[in-house]
Amino acid sequence: MRSSLTSPGTAIGSGRMFVGHFAPALIVAARPRAAGLGTLFVAAQLVDIGFAALLIPGVEAMRIAPGITAMNPMDLYRMPYTHSLLGAGLWGLLFGLIVWAATRRREAAIGAAIVVVSHWFIDLLVHIPDLTLFGAPPKIGLGLWNHPLAAMPLEVALVGGALAYYASHTRDPAGNGRLWALAALLALVQAINWFGPQESAYSLAIPATMLFAYALLSLAAWWAGRTRAPLSHS
């Protein structure tokens, strides 16, 4: 998501529903035998990681169209391989197989795949019609980007509720300091995403910044989650 109150400038954030996507990762990470929080943070944004990577060679495409929505100037007009329901499902299947190969834990693989696919359904709430079911029209999206007073509290509620759930269902013998640091970083990057300068034109800085942000947050999640364990091991 991005606020419409900012002025044109350089690429800062992805301009999309952002930290709310990590809510499913935090919830799944609290389950016994789940994949690690860092892995699940990658899963939560894998669809957008793929989108950023495919923007670079022009396989998928976007442009800047100020005013296209109240919160987001990005016209996401071609993304059949990442932001179709079929595409998200295939990304989820592939990621689940990778997690299973690495962990040999069915629960970890299934949870990771679910987190990947959850990205499409959360996007469905906020996108204007630019998502597809199978990579071709009709395009769908419920358009909360045009309603900031609904979209912004929704994002805060998603990630805030998920952080509270994760904190209450896991334990770190050293305390919650690392988790608070992760929460602060999430709040910072979302504030930049909402209120920082808007992109005035598409450039490779946009996918590069997206990939950097996802890598930074996934690394922070790995650091915050590596010393935590679910309260129940059944």
Wavefront OBJ file of the C-alpha trace (Angstrom):
o trace
v 0.000 0.000 0.000
v 1.059 3.601 -0.427
v -0.398 6.884 0.696
v -1.663 9.318 -1.901
v -0.407 12.219 0.200
v 3.235 11.924 -0.826
v 5.031 13.714 -3.630
v 6.908 12.220 -6.575
v 10.408 11.020 -5.873
v 12.613 7.981 -5.914
v 11.613 4.390 -5.337
v 11.326 3.622 -1.634
v 8.902 0.741 -1.189
v 6.951 -1.655 -3.318
v 3.774 0.445 -3.194
v 1.682 -2.625 -2.410
v -0.064 -4.335 0.465
v 3.188 -4.975 2.249
v 3.690 -6.086 5.866
v 0.145 -7.452 6.081
v 1.364 -10.325 3.926
v 3.538 -11.486 6.810
v 0.514 -12.177 9.044
v 0.007 -15.761 7.755
v 3.745 -16.402 8.173
v 3.633 -15.388 11.838
v 0.576 -17.528 12.511
v 1.943 -20.621 10.790
v 5.351 -20.178 12.473
v 3.701 -20.638 15.874
v 2.706 -24.216 14.957
v 4.818 -27.182 16.089
v 7.022 -28.570 13.291
v 6.478 -25.462 11.148
v 9.216 -24.049 8.963
v 11.312 -21.299 10.505
v 10.024 -17.741 10.644
v 12.628 -16.532 8.143
v 11.594 -19.220 5.651
v 7.947 -18.318 6.122
v 8.694 -14.620 5.568
v 10.182 -15.597 2.215
v 7.040 -17.649 1.519
v 4.787 -14.704 2.369
v 6.382 -12.498 -0.285
v 7.478 -15.171 -2.763
v 4.844 -14.033 -5.272
v 6.204 -10.472 -5.158
v 9.800 -11.714 -5.166
v 8.957 -13.547 -8.373
v 7.212 -10.465 -9.735
v 10.250 -8.270 -9.032
v 12.553 -10.807 -10.637
v 10.345 -11.082 -13.735
v 10.112 -7.288 -14.053
v 13.837 -7.067 -14.700
v 13.815 -8.994 -18.034
v 10.316 -7.686 -18.907
v 8.498 -11.006 -18.596
v 5.961 -9.255 -16.377
v 5.359 -5.521 -16.497
v 4.043 -2.461 -14.696
v 4.042 1.298 -15.176
v 3.494 4.344 -13.014
v 0.073 5.914 -13.523
v -0.539 8.581 -10.850
v -4.119 8.541 -9.648
v -4.891 5.022 -10.819
v -5.850 4.361 -7.187
v -5.968 6.572 -4.114
v -3.033 4.759 -2.469
v -0.929 3.199 -5.186
v 0.300 4.735 -8.462
v 1.364 1.399 -9.930
v -0.486 0.060 -12.948
v 0.202 -3.670 -12.641
v -1.007 -4.550 -16.087
v 0.899 -7.765 -16.871
v 1.691 -10.334 -14.183
v 0.135 -13.654 -15.271
v 2.845 -15.879 -13.805
v 2.869 -14.466 -10.280
v -0.470 -12.807 -9.568
v -2.857 -15.336 -11.006
v -4.384 -17.820 -8.582
v -2.951 -20.630 -10.689
v 0.476 -19.001 -10.681
v 0.418 -18.473 -6.910
v -0.603 -22.096 -6.462
v 2.325 -23.292 -8.566
v 4.772 -21.049 -6.689
v 3.350 -22.457 -3.449
v 3.700 -26.039 -4.636
v 7.306 -25.476 -5.695
v 8.222 -23.758 -2.442
v 6.490 -26.454 -0.403
v 8.526 -29.107 -2.206
v 11.733 -27.206 -1.493
v 10.849 -26.943 2.209
v 9.970 -30.649 2.332
v 13.296 -31.557 0.684
v 15.170 -29.412 3.212
v 13.269 -30.476 6.345
v 11.523 -33.774 5.549
v 8.620 -32.393 7.566
v 5.240 -32.585 5.868
v 3.757 -30.000 8.244
v 6.507 -27.517 7.408
v 6.037 -28.004 3.665
v 2.247 -27.685 3.754
v 2.373 -24.621 5.990
v 4.917 -22.900 3.768
v 2.847 -23.609 0.638
v -0.277 -22.199 2.299
v 1.587 -19.016 3.237
v 2.709 -18.560 -0.378
v -0.839 -18.888 -1.721
v -2.247 -16.616 1.001
v -0.476 -13.721 -0.741
v -2.946 -13.832 -3.655
v -6.004 -13.782 -1.415
v -4.724 -10.831 0.623
v -3.933 -8.986 -2.610
v -7.477 -9.697 -3.782
v -8.772 -7.441 -1.007
v -6.705 -4.380 -1.932
v -5.941 -4.580 -5.650
v -8.094 -2.961 -8.272
v -8.929 -5.512 -10.996
v -5.467 -6.603 -12.098
v -5.382 -10.115 -10.641
v -6.473 -13.163 -12.600
v -7.466 -16.735 -11.885
v -5.456 -18.393 -14.650
v -3.276 -15.627 -16.135
v -5.865 -14.243 -18.578
v -8.988 -12.051 -18.222
v -11.297 -11.557 -16.484
v -9.247 -9.462 -14.070
v -10.442 -9.163 -10.490
v -9.732 -7.211 -7.311
v -11.894 -5.649 -4.586
v -10.078 -2.307 -4.681
v -9.382 -1.318 -1.065
v -6.465 0.736 -2.397
v -9.152 3.302 -3.209
v -10.260 3.378 0.434
v -7.256 4.267 2.631
v -9.363 4.577 5.798
v -10.217 0.904 5.415
v -7.003 -0.416 3.871
v -4.516 1.081 6.327
v -6.233 -0.113 9.541
v -6.706 -3.524 7.903
v -2.979 -3.862 7.348
v -2.158 -2.756 10.890
v -4.741 -5.176 12.293
v -3.433 -8.095 10.234
v 0.198 -7.784 11.197
v -0.449 -6.548 14.750
v -2.825 -9.399 15.503
v -0.457 -11.941 13.981
v 2.511 -10.610 15.973
v 0.464 -10.871 19.169
v -0.566 -14.425 18.278
v 3.017 -15.452 17.528
v 4.294 -13.863 20.748
v 1.665 -15.626 22.850
v 2.165 -19.051 21.248
v 5.969 -19.129 21.224
v 8.688 -18.565 23.800
v 12.213 -17.199 23.740
v 14.230 -17.926 26.910
v 16.003 -14.614 26.408
v 12.750 -12.634 26.284
v 10.905 -10.763 23.549
v 13.574 -8.248 22.604
v 14.241 -9.731 19.171
v 10.549 -9.915 18.386
v 10.086 -6.268 19.383
v 12.961 -5.360 17.079
v 11.273 -7.207 14.203
v 7.989 -5.441 14.964
v 9.749 -2.066 14.930
v 11.389 -2.844 11.585
v 8.047 -3.890 10.101
v 6.495 -0.640 11.316
v 9.366 1.386 9.852
v 9.284 -0.160 6.393
v 5.495 0.110 6.248
v 5.647 3.787 7.216
v 8.187 4.376 4.426
v 5.968 2.420 2.050
v 2.925 4.526 2.929
v 4.406 7.976 3.432
v 7.747 8.023 1.605
v 8.258 9.586 -1.826
v 6.340 8.019 -4.688
v 7.994 6.765 -7.822
v 7.527 9.199 -10.714
v 8.331 6.643 -13.422
v 9.154 2.986 -13.639
v 12.821 2.055 -13.408
v 14.842 -0.953 -12.349
v 15.178 0.722 -8.960
v 11.647 -0.473 -8.185
v 12.267 -4.246 -8.416
v 15.738 -3.800 -6.895
v 14.250 -2.003 -3.877
v 11.532 -4.626 -3.532
v 14.066 -7.452 -3.487
v 16.266 -5.621 -0.976
v 13.308 -4.987 1.350
v 12.137 -8.608 1.234
v 15.674 -9.893 1.876
v 16.139 -7.511 4.818
v 12.831 -8.466 6.436
v 13.348 -12.192 5.904
v 16.790 -11.964 7.486
v 15.338 -10.035 10.430
v 12.585 -12.657 10.806
v 15.164 -15.452 10.784
v 17.097 -13.628 13.517
v 13.975 -12.994 15.606
v 12.611 -16.518 15.250
v 15.738 -18.636 15.575
v 15.640 -18.583 19.395
v 11.854 -18.974 19.741
v 9.960 -22.241 19.998
v 6.229 -23.068 20.009
v 4.753 -23.519 23.467
v 3.193 -26.825 22.389
v 5.329 -29.583 20.907
v 2.544 -32.082 20.434
l 1 2 3 4 5 6 7 8 9 10 11 12 13 14 15 16 17 18 19 20 21 22 23 24 25 26 27 28 29 30 31 32 33 34 35 36 37 38 39 40 41 42 43 44 45 46 47 48 49 50 51 52 53 54 55 56 57 58 59 60 61 62 63 64 65 66 67 68 69 70 71 72 73 74 75 76 77 78 79 80 81 82 83 84 85 86 87 88 89 90 91 92 93 94 95 96 97 98 99 100 101 102 103 104 105 106 107 108 109 110 111 112 113 114 115 116 117 118 119 120 121 122 123 124 125 126 127 128 129 130 131 132 133 134 135 136 137 138 139 140 141 142 143 144 145 146 147 148 149 150 151 152 153 154 155 156 157 158 159 160 161 162 163 164 165 166 167 168 169 170 171 172 173 174 175 176 177 178 179 180 181 182 183 184 185 186 187 188 189 190 191 192 193 194 195 196 197 198 199 200 201 202 203 204 205 206 207 208 209 210 211 212 213 214 215 216 217 218 219 220 221 222 223 224 225 226 227 228 229 230 231 232 233 234
